[in-house]
């Protein structure tokens, strides 16, 4: 009788299932949706480069010891300031509606999947780029504590200055 090992089963699966569909099957759907929400809310109407840049910041934060370890954790992170809830992404606190069937949402979801499966490349501005801000934003930003690293579309990308 033949003995089937774990390695033989895994090898058979890898041969039978095409690489792309195998990678897609490993994606956590909630992580894909969380990344898509960031792309949708933060970069609607932006060129693809800006959308990818914002996704890169989220993934950089996920890998940084000062932030949560999942995409959804990064996206939904909140703190309190003087007893008031503060969201890392303002839309998380306000919960605006998503037009689920819209072309924009479908694009955000597809881009999110392509990023998480490695089908698309992200900007190469380093893993220490942990912040971004729309050039249209009027609020103050960090009182000089951040260094501009890149501009993609209508979004500026920053590192924190080391004192």
C-alpha positions, 0 to 999 in steps of 0.5 A: 500500500502507498503512504501519502504524506502531507508534502505530497498532498500540498504538492498535488494541490499546488500543481492542480490549482493555478497559482493565482486562484490559490493566492486568492483563496488565501485572502481574508475577505474582511481584510480585503474589504477593509483595504477596499474601504480605505481606497474607496473613501480616501482616494476616490477620483484619484489616479491609480498611483495615489490609490496604491500609495494609500494602500501602501501606507496601510500595509506599512502601518500593519507591519510597524510595531506602533500600529495594529497587526491587521489591515482591519485593525489599522483601518478601525484604530481609534484613540481618545483625546480629552475623552473624545473618540478619535479615528485614524481615518475620519470616515471610520467615525462618521461611517459614510455610505458606500455605493456597493454596486458602483464602479468605484466600489468594484474598482476599490475591491478589485484593487484591494485583492490585486494588492493582497495577492501581489498581482500589482506593485506598490510605490517604493517609498519605503516602509517608514512612510506611515502617513498621508494627507490629501493636498485639499485638506485644510486642517493642521498636520503635526506642527512640523513633525512629519517629513514629506517623502512623495506626492502621488496624485492629490496625496502627500506621503510622510514619515515622522521626523526623528528628533 
